[in-house]
Amino acid sequence: MSKIRRSVLLKLFDRQDGRCCYCGALVIISADREMQRRPDAATIEHIRRRADGGTNHMANLACACLRCNRERGDLDWLTYATFRRGEFLEFMAAIRRP
């Protein structure tokens, strides 16, 4: 990991109190490559995907666990966050109640 990338990740980590922006789980930062492959490893996430015109500006970046970063895929951040936190399932259950 480059020094600049690590610096950005540390800022995001601090801004979010060491938690994933999607699931809220604690994340880890490590220089060890093996540790960087763990599902709870901290990654830099683009809130608005670069494929959709998102930038590398700090306002568009967040710290996400590796699991969430990989799972998000083509979903927009709000849809994925709602799904990941279980809010979508709660909503669906609520509208199905008589």
C-alpha positions as CSV (number, residue, x, y, z in Angstrom):
1,M,0.0,0.0,0.0
2,S,1.4,3.4,-1.0
3,K,2.1,6.1,1.7
4,I,-0.6,8.3,0.2
5,R,-3.2,5.5,0.1
6,R,-2.4,4.5,3.7
7,S,-2.6,8.2,4.8
8,V,-6.1,8.4,3.2
9,L,-7.2,5.2,4.8
10,L,-6.0,6.3,8.2
11,K,-8.0,9.6,7.9
12,L,-11.2,7.7,6.9
13,F,-10.6,5.2,9.7
14,D,-10.4,8.0,12.2
15,R,-13.4,9.8,10.8
16,Q,-15.5,6.7,11.1
17,D,-14.2,5.6,14.5
18,G,-12.7,2.4,12.9
19,R,-16.0,1.1,11.6
20,C,-17.2,0.0,8.2
21,C,-19.5,2.6,6.6
22,Y,-21.9,-0.2,5.6
23,C,-22.2,-2.8,8.3
24,G,-20.8,-0.8,11.2
25,A,-18.3,-3.6,12.1
26,L,-14.9,-2.7,13.5
27,V,-12.2,-2.9,10.8
28,I,-8.5,-3.4,11.0
29,I,-5.6,-1.7,9.3
30,S,-2.4,-3.6,8.8
31,A,0.7,-3.4,6.6
32,D,0.8,-7.2,6.5
33,R,-0.6,-8.5,3.2
34,E,-2.2,-11.6,4.8
35,M,-4.1,-9.4,7.2
36,Q,-5.2,-7.2,4.3
37,R,-7.1,-10.2,2.9
38,R,-9.3,-10.7,6.0
39,P,-13.0,-9.9,5.6
40,D,-12.6,-7.2,8.4
41,A,-9.6,-5.5,6.7
42,A,-10.2,-1.8,6.1
43,T,-10.5,-0.7,2.5
44,I,-11.1,2.6,0.7
45,E,-14.6,2.7,-0.7
46,H,-15.9,5.1,-3.3
47,I,-19.4,6.2,-2.2
48,R,-20.3,7.1,-5.8
49,R,-18.5,4.5,-7.8
50,R,-15.8,5.7,-10.2
51,A,-17.7,3.9,-13.0
52,D,-20.6,6.2,-12.3
53,G,-18.5,9.4,-12.3
54,G,-17.3,9.3,-8.7
55,T,-14.0,11.0,-7.8
56,N,-11.1,10.3,-5.4
57,H,-12.1,13.4,-3.3
58,M,-12.3,12.7,0.4
59,A,-16.0,13.6,0.4
60,N,-16.6,10.6,-1.9
61,L,-14.5,8.2,0.1
62,A,-15.3,6.1,3.1
63,C,-13.7,3.2,5.0
64,A,-15.4,-0.1,4.4
65,C,-14.5,-3.7,5.4
66,L,-13.2,-5.8,2.6
67,R,-16.3,-8.0,2.8
68,C,-18.7,-5.1,2.2
69,N,-16.4,-3.5,-0.4
70,R,-16.5,-6.7,-2.5
71,E,-20.2,-7.5,-2.0
72,R,-21.5,-4.1,-3.0
73,G,-20.9,-4.7,-6.7
74,D,-23.0,-2.4,-8.9
75,L,-25.4,-1.4,-6.1
76,D,-25.5,2.3,-5.2
77,W,-24.2,2.9,-1.6
78,L,-27.6,3.6,0.0
79,T,-29.3,0.5,-1.4
80,Y,-26.3,-1.7,-0.3
81,A,-26.1,0.0,3.2
82,T,-29.8,-0.5,3.7
83,F,-29.6,-4.2,2.7
84,R,-26.4,-4.8,4.7
85,R,-27.8,-3.4,7.9
86,G,-31.0,-5.4,7.6
87,E,-33.1,-2.3,7.2
88,F,-34.5,-3.5,3.9
89,L,-35.7,-6.7,5.4
90,E,-37.4,-4.8,8.2
91,F,-39.1,-2.6,5.7
92,M,-40.4,-5.6,3.7
93,A,-41.7,-7.3,6.8
94,A,-43.5,-4.1,7.9
95,I,-45.3,-3.6,4.6
96,R,-46.4,-7.2,4.6
97,R,-48.1,-7.0,8.0
98,P,-51.9,-6.6,7.9
